[in-house]
């Protein structure tokens, strides 16, 4: 098995048709069919079911495709990194961000890449923090800004900033007072939380306090728009940063009360896979993101304490 065979396999897999795959790769159908047959012989398993209207991937092909996609992407990144030699930032880079990070630096990142690095193709993925981490672990993104990632030997995680969390909701739910709430008072309110697991651990640094909230939560959601909709409807309150509900706070639809005894915080990390060497492009994007984050914190747009 070599990279050429993998490219041909990926083309057939994605097009589900030898003719269209041949047009894309510039290779004769017979040659493509020969390479696929060689792969099947090497793996001693069928990769496609040949049907009158195309090629249907088998379960083995589904598994091979995930590996092939990662391998080919890594090889392309290595080639670009060596050829450009640090003289020009070009090629492709994929970055995953939690929702709050996109709100804070997403537009600035895109503007800077378009103006300063015209030969760089940026792919930006926004998701809940837990999903962002999964995108990184499956090599769908090169770098990720993630809250409270788990300790993992395959992960290089650098703490970037620490945010204070607040009790957020309508005045009818959390009261009209702007005085702080103790954690015990907050824990008694009807709470809406992210779904338990990787997503929920992104909410708080303290897992013990998080478990207390999870035990009493009235709803577990895995949706940003769903959470904000539930808050606006007065279904309950949530633990969140002011940045998360910035627009709703400005409009006066929601209010935020500080939680004390203890204060609630969460930490943002810049993560990459240990198995993937850092490239010139990744180093430049890391530098750019850290610079934009520091700028947003200094200006007060992002209420947080930098750790870099």
C-alpha positions as CSV (number, residue, x, y, z in Angstrom):
1,X,0.0,0.0,0.0
2,X,1.4,3.4,-0.9
3,X,0.1,7.0,-1.0
4,X,-0.9,6.7,-4.7
5,X,-3.2,3.7,-4.0
6,X,-4.7,5.6,-1.0
7,X,-5.5,8.6,-3.2
8,X,-7.1,6.4,-5.8
9,X,-9.1,4.6,-3.1
10,X,-10.3,7.9,-1.6
11,X,-11.4,9.1,-5.0
12,X,-13.4,6.0,-5.6
13,X,-14.9,6.1,-2.1
14,X,-16.0,9.7,-2.3
15,X,-17.4,9.4,-5.9
16,X,-18.8,5.9,-5.5
17,X,-18.2,5.6,-9.2
18,X,-15.1,4.5,-11.2
19,X,-15.8,6.8,-14.1
20,X,-16.1,10.0,-12.0
21,X,-13.1,9.0,-9.9
22,X,-11.1,8.4,-13.1
23,X,-12.0,11.9,-14.3
24,X,-10.9,13.5,-11.0
25,X,-7.6,11.6,-10.8
26,X,-6.7,11.6,-14.5
27,X,-6.3,7.9,-14.4
28,X,-7.9,5.3,-16.6
29,X,-10.8,3.3,-15.1
30,X,-9.0,0.1,-15.7
31,X,-6.0,1.4,-13.8
32,X,-8.2,2.5,-10.9
33,X,-9.9,-0.9,-10.8
34,X,-6.5,-2.6,-10.8
35,X,-5.3,-0.6,-7.8
36,X,-8.5,-1.2,-5.9
37,X,-8.2,-4.9,-6.6
38,X,-4.6,-4.9,-5.3
39,X,-5.6,-3.2,-2.1
40,X,-8.4,-5.8,-1.6
41,X,-5.9,-8.6,-2.2
42,X,-3.4,-7.0,0.3
43,X,-6.1,-6.6,3.0
44,X,-7.7,-10.0,2.1
45,X,-11.1,-8.3,2.2
46,X,-13.5,-6.6,-0.2
47,X,-13.6,-2.8,-0.1
48,X,-16.5,-2.2,-2.5
49,X,-19.6,-4.0,-3.6
50,X,-19.7,-3.6,-7.4
51,X,-23.2,-2.6,-8.4
52,X,-24.7,-1.6,-11.8
53,X,-24.9,2.1,-10.7
54,X,-21.6,2.4,-8.9
55,X,-19.3,1.2,-6.1
56,X,-20.8,0.7,-2.6
57,X,-18.2,0.9,0.2
58,X,-18.1,-2.0,2.6
59,X,-17.5,-1.7,6.3
60,X,-13.8,-2.3,5.7
61,X,-13.7,0.6,3.3
62,X,-15.4,2.9,5.8
63,X,-12.6,2.1,8.3
64,X,-9.8,2.5,5.7
65,X,-11.2,5.8,4.5
66,X,-10.9,7.3,8.0
67,X,-7.2,6.2,8.1
68,X,-6.5,7.2,4.5
69,X,-7.9,10.7,5.0
70,X,-5.7,11.4,8.0
71,X,-2.6,9.9,6.3
72,X,-3.0,11.8,3.1
73,X,-3.7,15.1,5.0
74,X,-0.6,14.6,7.1
75,X,1.6,13.8,4.1
76,X,0.4,16.9,2.3
77,X,1.1,19.1,5.4
78,X,4.6,17.6,5.6
79,X,5.3,18.3,2.0
80,X,4.1,21.9,2.2
81,X,6.0,22.5,5.5
82,X,9.3,21.3,4.0
83,X,8.9,23.0,0.6
84,X,8.0,26.4,2.0
85,X,10.8,26.3,4.5
86,X,9.2,29.0,6.7
87,X,9.5,31.6,4.0
88,X,5.8,31.8,3.1
89,X,2.7,30.9,5.1
90,X,0.6,29.0,2.6
91,X,-1.4,25.8,2.2
92,X,-4.3,24.8,4.4
93,X,-5.0,24.9,8.1
94,X,-8.0,23.8,10.0
95,X,-8.9,25.2,13.4
96,X,-11.6,24.2,15.8
97,X,-13.0,26.5,18.4
98,X,-15.6,26.5,21.2
99,X,-18.5,28.9,20.7
100,X,-17.1,31.5,23.1
101,X,-13.7,31.6,21.3
102,X,-15.4,32.1,17.9
103,X,-17.4,35.0,19.4
104,X,-14.2,36.6,20.8
105,X,-11.6,36.2,18.0
106,X,-13.3,34.4,15.1
107,X,-13.9,37.4,12.9
108,X,-10.5,38.9,13.7
109,X,-8.8,35.6,12.9
110,X,-10.5,35.4,9.5
111,X,-9.8,39.1,8.7
112,X,-6.1,38.7,9.5
113,X,-5.7,35.5,7.5
114,X,-7.4,37.0,4.5
115,X,-5.3,40.2,4.6
116,X,-1.9,38.9,5.8
117,X,-1.8,35.3,4.5
118,X,-3.5,35.4,1.1
119,X,-2.1,32.0,0.1
120,X,-3.4,30.3,3.2
121,X,-6.7,28.5,3.1
122,X,-8.3,28.6,6.6
123,X,-11.0,26.2,7.7
124,X,-12.8,27.2,10.9
125,X,-15.0,24.8,12.8
126,X,-17.3,26.0,15.6
127,X,-18.9,23.6,18.1
128,X,-19.4,22.8,21.7
129,X,-16.1,22.3,23.5
130,X,-16.5,18.6,23.8
131,X,-17.2,18.2,20.1
132,X,-14.3,20.5,19.2
133,X,-12.0,18.1,21.1
134,X,-13.4,15.1,19.2
135,X,-12.7,16.9,15.9
136,X,-9.0,17.3,17.0
137,X,-8.7,13.7,18.2
138,X,-9.9,12.5,14.8
139,X,-7.5,14.9,13.0
140,X,-10.3,16.8,11.4
141,X,-8.7,20.0,12.8
142,X,-5.0,20.9,13.3
143,X,-5.4,23.1,16.4
144,X,-8.3,23.5,18.8
145,X,-9.3,26.0,21.5
146,X,-11.0,23.7,24.1
147,X,-12.3,24.2,27.7
148,X,-11.0,21.8,30.3
149,X,-9.8,18.9,28.0
150,X,-9.1,15.6,29.8
151,X,-5.6,14.6,30.6
152,X,-4.5,12.5,27.6
153,X,-1.0,11.3,26.6
154,X,-1.8,12.0,23.0
155,X,-2.8,15.6,23.6
156,X,-0.6,18.7,24.0
157,X,-2.7,21.2,25.9
158,X,-1.5,24.7,26.8
159,X,-3.6,26.8,29.2
160,X,-4.5,30.1,27.7
161,X,-7.0,31.9,29.9
162,X,-9.3,31.5,32.9
163,X,-12.8,32.8,32.8
164,X,-15.2,33.4,35.6
165,X,-18.6,31.8,35.3
166,X,-21.9,33.4,36.3
167,X,-25.5,32.4,37.1
168,X,-27.4,33.5,34.0
169,X,-31.2,33.7,33.5
170,X,-34.2,35.9,33.4
171,X,-34.9,38.1,36.4
172,X,-38.0,36.0,37.1
173,X,-35.8,32.9,37.6
174,X,-32.7,34.3,39.3
175,X,-34.1,37.4,40.9
176,X,-33.8,41.1,40.2
177,X,-30.9,41.7,42.7
178,X,-27.4,42.1,41.3
179,X,-25.9,40.8,44.5
180,X,-23.8,37.7,44.3
181,X,-25.2,34.2,44.9
182,X,-23.5,31.7,47.0
183,X,-22.9,28.3,45.3
184,X,-25.4,26.7,47.7
185,X,-28.1,29.3,46.6
186,X,-27.3,28.7,43.0
187,X,-27.4,24.9,43.3
188,X,-31.1,25.2,44.5
189,X,-32.2,27.0,41.3
190,X,-33.6,25.1,38.3
191,X,-30.5,24.7,36.2
192,X,-30.0,23.9,32.5
193,X,-26.7,22.2,31.7
194,X,-24.8,20.8,28.8
195,X,-25.2,17.1,28.3
196,X,-23.1,15.1,30.8
197,X,-19.7,13.9,29.7
198,X,-17.0,15.7,27.6
199,X,-19.4,18.6,26.9
200,X,-20.3,19.3,30.5
201,X,-16.8,19.1,31.9
202,X,-16.1,22.2,29.8
203,X,-18.3,24.3,32.1
204,X,-16.3,24.2,35.3
205,X,-12.8,23.6,36.5
206,X,-14.0,21.9,39.6
207,X,-15.6,18.5,38.8
208,X,-17.1,18.1,42.3
209,X,-19.1,21.3,42.0
210,X,-20.1,20.3,38.5
211,X,-21.5,17.0,39.7
212,X,-23.6,18.9,42.3
213,X,-25.1,20.9,39.5
214,X,-25.6,17.9,37.2
215,X,-27.5,16.1,40.0
216,X,-30.1,18.9,40.3
217,X,-30.3,20.0,36.6
218,X,-33.8,20.0,35.1
219,X,-32.5,19.8,31.5
220,X,-29.4,18.5,29.9
221,X,-28.9,20.0,26.4
222,X,-26.3,19.7,23.7
223,X,-27.3,22.8,21.8
224,X,-26.2,26.4,22.0
225,X,-29.3,27.8,20.5
226,X,-31.4,25.4,22.5
227,X,-29.8,26.6,25.8
228,X,-30.2,30.2,25.0
229,X,-33.8,29.6,23.9
230,X,-34.6,27.8,27.2
231,X,-33.0,30.7,29.2
232,X,-35.0,33.3,27.3
233,X,-38.2,31.3,27.8
234,X,-37.6,31.3,31.6
235,X,-37.3,27.5,31.8
236,X,-34.3,27.8,34.1
237,X,-30.9,29.3,34.6
238,X,-27.4,28.3,33.5
239,X,-23.8,28.6,34.5
240,X,-22.1,30.6,31.7
241,X,-19.7,33.4,30.9
242,X,-21.0,36.8,30.1
243,X,-19.5,36.4,26.6
244,X,-21.7,33.4,25.9
245,X,-24.8,35.5,26.4
246,X,-23.3,38.9,25.5
247,X,-26.1,39.9,23.1
248,X,-28.9,38.8,25.4
249,X,-27.3,40.7,28.3
250,X,-27.0,43.9,26.3
251,X,-30.6,43.6,25.2
252,X,-31.7,43.2,28.8
253,X,-33.4,39.9,28.2
254,X,-31.1,38.1,30.6
255,X,-29.1,39.0,33.7
256,X,-25.9,37.6,35.2
257,X,-25.2,37.2,38.9
258,X,-21.8,36.4,40.3
259,X,-21.5,33.1,42.1
260,X,-19.3,33.1,45.2
261,X,-18.2,30.7,48.0
262,X,-16.6,29.5,45.8
263,X,-16.2,31.4,42.6
264,X,-16.8,29.3,39.5
265,X,-14.2,29.3,36.8
266,X,-13.2,27.4,33.6
267,X,-9.9,27.3,31.7
268,X,-9.4,27.5,28.0
269,X,-6.6,25.4,26.4
270,X,-4.9,25.5,23.0
271,X,-4.5,21.9,22.0
272,X,-2.9,19.8,19.3
273,X,-2.1,16.1,18.8
274,X,1.3,15.0,20.1
275,X,1.6,12.6,17.2
276,X,1.4,15.4,14.6
277,X,4.6,17.6,14.5
278,X,3.9,21.3,14.5
279,X,4.3,22.9,11.1
280,X,5.3,26.5,10.2
281,X,1.6,27.2,9.5
282,X,0.4,25.7,12.8
283,X,3.1,27.7,14.7
284,X,2.0,31.0,13.0
285,X,-1.7,30.3,13.6
286,X,-0.9,29.5,17.3
287,X,1.0,32.8,17.6
288,X,-1.8,34.7,15.9
289,X,-4.6,33.2,18.1
290,X,-2.7,33.9,21.3
291,X,-2.1,37.4,20.2
292,X,-5.8,38.0,19.4
293,X,-6.9,36.5,22.7
294,X,-4.5,38.7,24.6
295,X,-5.8,41.7,22.7
296,X,-9.4,40.9,23.5
297,X,-8.7,40.4,27.2
298,X,-6.7,43.7,27.4
299,X,-9.6,45.6,25.8
300,X,-12.1,44.1,28.2
301,X,-14.1,42.5,25.4
302,X,-13.2,39.1,26.8
303,X,-13.6,39.1,30.6
304,X,-10.9,36.7,31.6
305,X,-7.4,36.4,33.0
306,X,-4.7,35.3,30.5
307,X,-2.4,32.5,31.5
308,X,0.1,33.0,28.6
